[in-house]
């Protein structure tokens, strides 16, 4: 399998060897020669429109803000650490054979057979859409594994969301030492928990469940989740 993993080590609980051990266990199960381990390796701090960035500059005067913008380290796919996606993602990103997609905000990292194919390109305007690594994972009949996290962390839903909505927003991000402006899809996840509950009810047969450490695990086809989001989100959002 090619598997996109979203994980909270805190929910998994104590693991001898920590996130590195869990990463290696996942690679053992998948088989690095034939399987592929994928994680979100996003970096919202370099995006001037992200909540992380806005919180960081809140309350700064104009001089302090200019200094912050000047000193902010821009995205570098080789060195920028993953942010806000759990420590497992960072251990996948820093694996010796890891590949990483080049998007400055919503990159993915992967290890294994299809890693280079999944991460080869990632257009600036396509953060989580069909031309992103999510789209290639879907084409490869990849799966999603939620380890101790809920459906609010399920990026596969964004693939379906971008297929049926056309709302856009302006983005500004720092790549290396340059600021870049571009227009991309305006993603939302405020209703993903409710969407996930509906998904579990409608596709119980497609979701494998179990325990990993102290947490609940769910494994399901990425394409199935994206298609369900595309079908259900318009009605869900119109009701809200």
C-alpha positions as CSV (number, residue, x, y, z in Angstrom):
1,X,0.0,0.0,0.0
2,X,0.8,3.7,-0.2
3,X,-0.5,5.1,3.0
4,X,-1.0,8.7,4.2
5,X,-0.6,8.7,8.0
6,X,-2.0,11.3,10.3
7,X,-0.8,10.6,13.9
8,X,-0.8,12.0,17.4
9,X,2.0,10.3,19.4
10,X,0.5,11.7,22.6
11,X,-2.6,9.6,21.9
12,X,-0.7,6.6,20.9
13,X,1.0,6.7,24.3
14,X,4.4,5.5,25.4
15,X,6.4,3.8,22.7
16,X,9.9,2.5,23.3
17,X,12.0,4.3,20.7
18,X,9.3,6.9,20.2
19,X,8.2,8.2,16.9
20,X,11.3,6.9,15.1
21,X,10.3,3.3,16.2
22,X,6.7,3.9,15.0
23,X,7.9,5.1,11.7
24,X,10.2,2.1,11.2
25,X,7.3,-0.2,12.3
26,X,5.1,1.3,9.7
27,X,7.8,0.9,7.0
28,X,8.3,-2.7,8.1
29,X,4.6,-3.5,7.7
30,X,4.4,-1.7,4.3
31,X,7.6,-3.0,3.0
32,X,9.8,-0.2,1.8
33,X,10.6,-1.9,-1.5
34,X,6.9,-2.1,-2.5
35,X,5.0,0.1,0.0
36,X,5.1,3.9,0.6
37,X,4.7,5.8,3.8
38,X,3.4,9.4,3.3
39,X,2.8,12.3,5.8
40,X,1.7,15.9,5.6
41,X,4.8,18.1,6.1
42,X,3.1,21.5,6.0
43,X,4.8,24.7,7.0
44,X,2.1,27.3,7.8
45,X,4.5,29.7,9.5
46,X,5.8,30.9,6.1
47,X,2.3,31.8,4.9
48,X,1.2,35.4,5.7
49,X,-2.4,34.2,5.5
50,X,-2.1,31.3,8.0
51,X,-3.5,31.4,11.6
52,X,0.0,30.5,12.8
53,X,1.5,33.5,11.1
54,X,-1.3,35.9,12.1
55,X,-1.0,34.8,15.8
56,X,2.8,35.4,15.6
57,X,2.5,39.0,14.4
58,X,-0.6,40.0,16.4
59,X,0.2,43.0,18.6
60,X,3.5,43.9,16.8
61,X,4.0,47.5,15.7
62,X,5.1,48.4,12.2
63,X,8.8,48.3,13.0
64,X,8.5,45.0,14.8
65,X,6.4,43.5,12.0
66,X,9.0,44.5,9.4
67,X,11.7,42.9,11.5
68,X,9.7,39.7,11.9
69,X,9.1,39.5,8.1
70,X,12.8,40.1,7.4
71,X,14.0,37.5,9.9
72,X,11.4,34.9,9.1
73,X,13.1,31.8,7.6
74,X,11.5,31.0,4.2
75,X,10.6,27.6,3.1
76,X,13.4,25.2,2.1
77,X,12.2,21.7,1.2
78,X,15.5,20.3,2.4
79,X,15.5,21.8,5.9
80,X,12.2,23.4,6.9
81,X,10.7,21.3,9.7
82,X,7.0,20.1,9.5
83,X,4.7,22.2,11.7
84,X,1.6,21.3,13.5
85,X,1.3,17.8,12.1
86,X,2.9,15.7,14.9
87,X,6.4,14.4,15.5
88,X,5.9,11.3,13.4
89,X,5.7,13.5,10.3
90,X,9.1,15.0,11.2
91,X,10.7,11.6,11.6
92,X,9.4,10.6,8.1
93,X,10.6,13.9,6.6
94,X,14.1,13.4,8.0
95,X,14.4,9.7,7.0
96,X,17.5,9.2,4.9
97,X,15.5,8.1,1.8
98,X,12.6,10.6,2.2
99,X,11.3,12.7,-0.7
100,X,9.4,15.9,-0.1
101,X,7.1,17.9,-2.4
102,X,8.1,21.5,-3.1
103,X,5.0,23.4,-2.0
104,X,6.0,26.0,0.6
105,X,2.8,25.7,2.7
106,X,1.3,22.2,2.2
107,X,4.2,19.9,1.3
108,X,4.1,16.1,1.8
109,X,7.0,13.8,2.6
110,X,7.2,10.1,1.6
111,X,9.5,7.1,1.9
112,X,9.2,4.0,-0.2
113,X,8.5,2.8,-3.7
114,X,6.3,5.6,-5.0
115,X,7.9,8.4,-2.9
116,X,9.5,10.2,-5.8
117,X,6.4,9.9,-8.0
118,X,4.1,11.2,-5.2
119,X,6.4,14.2,-4.3
120,X,7.7,15.0,-7.8
121,X,5.7,18.1,-8.4
122,X,3.3,20.3,-6.4
123,X,2.1,23.4,-8.2
124,X,2.0,26.6,-6.1
125,X,-1.7,27.2,-6.8
126,X,-2.8,23.6,-6.1
127,X,-2.3,23.2,-2.3
128,X,-4.3,20.1,-1.7
129,X,-6.1,19.4,-5.0
130,X,-5.9,17.0,-7.9
131,X,-2.4,18.1,-9.0
132,X,-1.0,17.8,-5.5
133,X,0.5,14.6,-3.9
134,X,-3.1,13.9,-2.6
135,X,-4.2,13.5,-6.2
136,X,-1.3,11.1,-7.1
137,X,-2.0,9.1,-3.9
138,X,-5.6,8.8,-5.1
139,X,-4.5,7.6,-8.5
140,X,-2.3,5.0,-6.8
141,X,-5.3,3.7,-4.8
142,X,-3.6,4.9,-1.7
143,X,-5.1,4.7,1.8
144,X,-5.4,7.0,4.8
145,X,-4.4,5.9,8.3
146,X,-5.7,8.0,11.3
147,X,-3.7,7.1,14.4
148,X,-5.1,8.8,17.5
149,X,-6.6,11.7,15.5
150,X,-10.1,12.5,14.2
151,X,-11.5,13.2,10.8
152,X,-10.7,16.9,11.4
153,X,-7.1,15.9,10.4
154,X,-8.2,14.0,7.3
155,X,-6.6,15.9,4.4
156,X,-8.3,13.5,1.9
157,X,-11.5,15.4,2.5
158,X,-9.8,18.5,1.1
159,X,-9.2,16.7,-2.2
160,X,-12.9,16.2,-2.5
161,X,-13.7,19.7,-1.3
162,X,-11.5,21.3,-4.0
163,X,-13.3,19.2,-6.7
164,X,-16.7,20.7,-6.1
165,X,-16.1,24.2,-4.8
166,X,-14.5,27.1,-6.7
167,X,-13.8,29.6,-3.9
168,X,-10.3,31.1,-4.0
169,X,-8.2,33.3,-1.8
170,X,-4.9,35.2,-2.2
171,X,-1.8,33.6,-0.5
172,X,1.5,35.2,0.3
173,X,4.4,33.0,1.4
174,X,8.2,33.2,1.8
175,X,10.3,30.8,-0.2
176,X,13.9,30.9,0.7
177,X,14.5,34.7,1.0
178,X,11.7,35.8,-1.5
179,X,8.1,36.6,-0.8
180,X,5.7,35.1,-3.4
181,X,2.0,35.9,-4.1
182,X,-0.4,33.5,-5.7
183,X,-4.1,32.6,-5.8
184,X,-5.3,29.2,-4.6
185,X,-8.3,27.3,-3.3
186,X,-9.8,28.6,0.0
187,X,-9.8,25.4,2.1
188,X,-12.1,25.0,5.1
189,X,-12.2,22.1,7.7
190,X,-14.7,23.4,10.3
191,X,-17.2,20.7,9.3
192,X,-14.8,17.7,8.9
193,X,-15.7,16.1,12.2
194,X,-19.4,16.0,11.2
195,X,-18.4,14.9,7.7
196,X,-16.3,12.1,9.2
197,X,-19.2,10.9,11.3
198,X,-21.3,10.6,8.2
199,X,-18.4,8.9,6.4
200,X,-18.1,6.3,9.1
201,X,-21.8,5.5,9.0
202,X,-22.0,5.3,5.2
203,X,-18.7,3.4,4.6
204,X,-18.3,1.2,7.7
205,X,-17.4,-1.7,5.4
206,X,-14.5,0.3,3.9
207,X,-13.0,1.3,7.2
208,X,-10.7,-1.0,9.1
209,X,-10.4,-0.3,12.8
210,X,-8.1,-1.4,15.6
211,X,-5.8,-0.3,18.4
212,X,-2.3,1.0,18.2
213,X,-0.9,1.6,21.6
214,X,-3.5,3.5,23.6
215,X,-5.3,5.0,20.6
216,X,-7.9,4.1,18.0
217,X,-6.8,3.5,14.5
218,X,-8.8,3.9,11.3
219,X,-7.6,2.8,7.8
220,X,-9.6,3.5,4.6
221,X,-9.2,4.2,0.9
222,X,-8.2,7.8,0.2
223,X,-10.3,7.9,-3.0
224,X,-13.4,6.8,-1.2
225,X,-13.0,9.5,1.4
226,X,-12.4,12.2,-1.2
227,X,-15.4,11.1,-3.3
228,X,-17.6,11.1,-0.2
229,X,-16.5,14.6,0.7
230,X,-17.3,15.8,-2.8
231,X,-20.7,14.3,-2.6
232,X,-21.7,15.4,0.9
233,X,-20.0,18.8,1.5
234,X,-22.2,20.9,-0.7
235,X,-25.3,19.9,1.1
236,X,-23.6,20.0,4.5
237,X,-22.4,23.5,4.0
238,X,-25.7,24.8,2.5
239,X,-27.5,23.6,5.6
240,X,-25.1,25.4,7.8
